Amino acid sequence: MRGILREWYLYIPPISWMVYVAHYARRREPAYSSLSNWDKIDRNMADVDFNLKIIAGNFIWMVVIMVIGYGRILIFK
């Protein structure tokens, strides 16, 4: 089976990163409704920051996968 799945090992880092993120995002304490307004703002900003890290991590791995794939195409033409 040729094609994208031949480089299956390249997908391990982004998938493991997303599993870690899903596990981390599940942890929510204390209950959101019991927080003061400033604490709610702090938590929302932390969530935004965390989501940006997720996007950046997945984007970096996407670029790595594309560079490796394109490099192989150029080398083994």
C-alpha positions as CSV (number, residue, x, y, z in Angstrom):
1,M,0.0,0.0,0.0
2,R,1.8,3.0,-1.3
3,G,1.0,6.6,-0.6
4,I,0.4,8.6,2.6
5,L,-0.1,5.6,4.9
6,R,3.4,4.4,4.1
7,E,4.8,7.1,6.4
8,W,2.4,6.2,9.2
9,Y,5.1,6.9,11.8
10,L,4.9,10.7,11.0
11,Y,1.4,10.8,12.4
12,I,2.4,9.5,15.9
13,P,3.5,12.9,17.3
14,P,0.4,15.0,16.3
15,I,-1.9,12.2,17.4
16,S,-0.2,11.7,20.7
17,W,-0.2,15.5,21.1
18,M,-4.0,15.6,20.5
19,V,-4.6,12.8,23.0
20,Y,-2.6,14.6,25.6
21,V,-4.5,17.8,24.9
22,A,-7.9,16.1,25.2
23,H,-6.8,14.5,28.5
24,Y,-5.6,17.9,29.8
25,A,-8.7,19.8,28.7
26,R,-11.0,17.4,30.5
27,R,-9.5,18.5,33.9
28,R,-11.7,21.4,35.0
29,E,-11.6,22.5,38.6
30,P,-13.3,24.3,40.4
31,A,-16.8,24.5,38.8
32,Y,-16.9,27.4,36.3
33,S,-20.1,28.9,37.7
34,S,-18.6,29.3,41.2
35,L,-15.7,31.5,40.1
36,S,-15.6,35.3,40.4
37,N,-15.6,37.3,37.2
38,W,-11.8,37.9,37.2
39,D,-11.2,34.2,37.7
40,K,-13.5,33.4,34.7
41,I,-11.5,35.9,32.6
42,D,-8.3,34.3,33.7
43,R,-9.5,30.8,32.9
44,N,-10.8,31.9,29.4
45,M,-7.5,33.6,28.6
46,A,-5.7,30.4,29.7
47,D,-8.0,28.4,27.5
48,V,-7.2,30.7,24.5
49,D,-3.5,30.4,25.2
50,F,-3.7,26.6,25.5
51,N,-5.7,26.4,22.2
52,L,-3.1,28.5,20.5
53,K,-0.4,26.0,21.7
54,I,-2.5,23.1,20.3
55,I,-2.8,24.9,16.9
56,A,0.9,25.8,16.8
57,G,1.9,22.3,17.8
58,N,-0.2,20.7,15.1
59,F,0.8,23.3,12.5
60,I,4.5,22.6,13.2
61,W,4.0,18.9,12.7
62,M,2.1,19.5,9.6
63,V,5.0,21.5,8.2
64,V,7.5,18.8,9.3
65,I,5.4,16.1,7.5
66,M,5.1,18.2,4.4
67,V,8.8,19.0,4.3
68,I,9.8,15.4,4.7
69,G,7.3,14.2,2.1
70,Y,8.2,16.9,-0.4
71,G,11.9,16.3,0.2
72,R,11.5,12.6,-0.5
73,I,9.7,13.4,-3.7
74,L,12.5,15.7,-4.8
75,I,15.3,13.2,-3.8
76,F,13.7,10.0,-5.2
77,K,12.2,11.5,-8.4
